[in-house]
Amino acid sequence: MSSDRVPTGIQELDLILEGGYPKGQGILVSGSPGTGKTILSIYYLHRSCLDGKKCMLILTNTNVESFLEQAESIGIDFKPFTDDGRLLIIKSFEIRTSKISNASRMGSGIGFVEKDSVETVQDINNDVEIVVIDNLDMLALYHDTEEFADKFFAINDILSNKKCTSLFLMGQEEAGIKNNIAEHIAFGTIMLYINRDKKNGKGVRQLYIPKMRCTNLTLEPMSFKITPQGIIIEKIFQREERIREALGNIVK
């Protein structure tokens, strides 16, 4: 229903989303630790950098080295893009850690050390097209429900006005009701979770898209794997293909 899309970096997800994320909108990616939120954002940033877009990554809950190591583990090297300025990284985590250390020495509380997240996105240059915030958990931690709603609404609105296509990563269990608020405000929501296969007892990663405005959705969960070749999603239409194949064999 919407022709303006930004590729996700995952071919099968692009097919599901009719070409990619809706351009200029904010998408919430939620899930507990280990479900693949950061991996999803890595592929998005990598594809956007390859396409020549100016990208920004705001890290609030991990350091830069850990993020880059995770990218390298799946065969993605961001160094050429950080060197030529296509990828800018705001070291919010390191800044916050340093401030907490100083506050502790002075005997002060640590709540005040979080740099205002609204100010951070206001300072983003107008030539930035792609933004990833990894993640919103710190914003949820330092603010009550009303404050979180106000700040996230402002962040989403500022980035939308800047025409940025943004991913907001957030833990479901950690944020609770605040995650529900973020789902309501965001233009779209991708939920990641891990289920256990009843047959073999192994964990199965699954992806569910309950909301993506201007997009036709099936509202069916999809299993996916993280492999050295990338994220592989079990296509939602595979079942229909199997049915057609089976019917064809019966006819023969």
N, C-alpha and C positions, 0 to 999 in steps of 0.2 A: 504493500500500500504506500510505502515511501521509497522513492528512487534514490535518495541521497544516503549512501552507506559508507562505512569505513571498515575495511577488512579486519577480521579478528586475528588473523595469522594462523587460523585453523580452518582448512578448506571445508570440512564437513559442517562446522559451526556456521560458516558463511552461508552454506546452502540452507541450513535450518532458519537462519535469520534473514533470508532473502537478500543476501549480499554482505551482511556484516552489521556492526552496531549502527543505530541511527545517528547520523552525523550531527555534531553539535549538542549532543545530549549526554546526560550522566547515567551510567549503568552501575547498579549495585551488584557486586559479586560476594555472596555470603556463604559461609561454611565453617565448620570446626577445623582445628589444625590438622594438616595432612590431607585435606580433601583436594588440593590442587589450585587454590586461589592465586598464589603467586606465580605458578607455572602458567596459568591462563594469561596473566598480565605480561609475563615475559614474552610469550609468543606475539601478543598484541603490540608491545613496544618494538620488538624486533621487526615485524612486518612493516610497521609505520616508519621506522628508521630506513628500511630498505626502499620504501616508497618516497623517501626524501622529505618526510614531514618532520617538523620541529617538535620534539617530545620532551616531556618533563615527568620525572619520577620523584615523588615525595615519600621518603621512608620515615615512618614514625615508630616502628616497632622492631627494626633490625638494622644492622649497619651495612654500609655499602659493600664491603668485602663479602659478607655472607650472601647478599643478593647476587653479586656477580659470580660467585662460586656456584650458586644454584643454577644460574643460567648456563655456565660452562658445563655443568653435569649433564645437560641435555643438548650439548653441542652448539650453544649460542655464545658468541663473543661480542660484547658490547663496546669493547675498547675503541674500535675504529669510529664508533658513533659518539662516544664521549670525547674523543680526541678532536673530532671535527665540529662538535657543537650540536649535532643533531639530537643527542640525548643529554639533557641537563638533569643532574641529580641533586636534590636538596637533602642535606644530611641532617634531617630533623632529629633522628634518633641520637646521633653523636652529640648534637647541641644540647638536647634535653638531658642526656647522661652527664655531661659536663656541668650543667646547671644544678642538677640534683646533688652531685658531689660537692659543689661549692655551698649549696644550701645546707647540706648535712654538716659541714664543717662550721657553719655559722649558727647551727642549731635552729634553722628555720624550717617551716613546713615545705613540702615539695609541690603542693598543688599549684603554686604560683609560677612554677618554672616553665610550664607548657606555653610556648609562644602561641599567640592567638592564631588559630588556623585560618580564620577569615582574612586576617592581614597577610598571611602567607600566599593565599591564592589571589588576593588583590594585587600583589606585587609581581605576578606572572606577566611576562611580556606578551604583547598582543600578537606576536608572530608564532607563539606556541599553539599547536593544533591538537596535540594529544597529551592528556594528563592521566597519570595513575597515582592514586593515593593508597599506599600500603602501610598501614591500614587505618580504619576509623576507630579501632578499639581504644586508643589513647584518648580520643575525643570523647568517647562514651564514658571512660573511666573518670575523667576530671570534671565532668559536668552532670548536673541532674537532668532529668528527662526533658524539662521545658527548655533548659539552656541548650541541650544537645539538639533538640528539634530546631531551635532558632538558628544555631550555628550551621547545622547541616543544610538547612534551607538556604541560608545565605551563601554557603560554599557552592552548592549546586547552581544557584541562580547566577552567581558571579561567573562561573565557568561556562554556563550556557550563554550568557551575554557576550563572553569572549569567543564564542563559537568553538569551544574546545569539546572534543569527544572524549569523555572521561570515564575511567573505571574507579569505583570506590570499593576497596576490599574491606570486609568486616566479618568478624566471628559471630556466629549465631548464638551459641550458648553463653559466650562471655557478655554479650551486649543485651540480651533479653529483649525487653519491650522497646529499647532504643533501635534494635534491628528492625522491628516492625514499623517504626516511624520512618526509618531510612527507606524501607521498601515502599512506603506510601509516597514519599517525596520523589524518589528516583524515577526516571523515565522508563527504566526497565530493570528487571531483577533476574539474576542467574543464581540459583541455589546449588551448591555442591555438598554432597554428603557421602558417607560410606555405609553400605549395607553389607550384611553377611550372607553369602551364598549358602542356602540350606543344604545343598548337596555335598559340597566339599568343605564348608565352614570357613572359606577364605573371604576376606573383605573385598567388596566390589564397589568401586567408585561410580557414583551416579550424578547426573546433571539434570536439573529441572528448571524450566523457564516458565514461571507462572505469569510473568508480565513483561511485555515488550511492546510499547505503544507503536502504532503504525506498522504492525507486523502480524501476519497470520500465524498463529501458533497451534500446535496439536495438543498442548497441555499434557504430554506424556513424558515420563522420566526416561532418560537415556543413559546407558552404561558407557563408560569410557576408560581407556587405559593410557597411562603415561609411559611412552616407550622412547628409546633413543632416536626413533624416527619422528617423534612428536606425539601430540595427543590424538588418539584414535577414538572416534565416537561411533558407537553402534547406531547406524542411521535409523531414524524413526520409520523409514519406509522399507527397511529390509524385510519386515514381517509380510508386507503386502507383496514384495517381490517373491518371497518363498511361496505364498499362497498361489500367485499366478503361475509359478513354475510347477507346483503340485497339480493344479488344475490342468495345465497343459499336458502333463504326463498322463493324467487320467484320460483325457480326450484321445491321446495317441493310442 
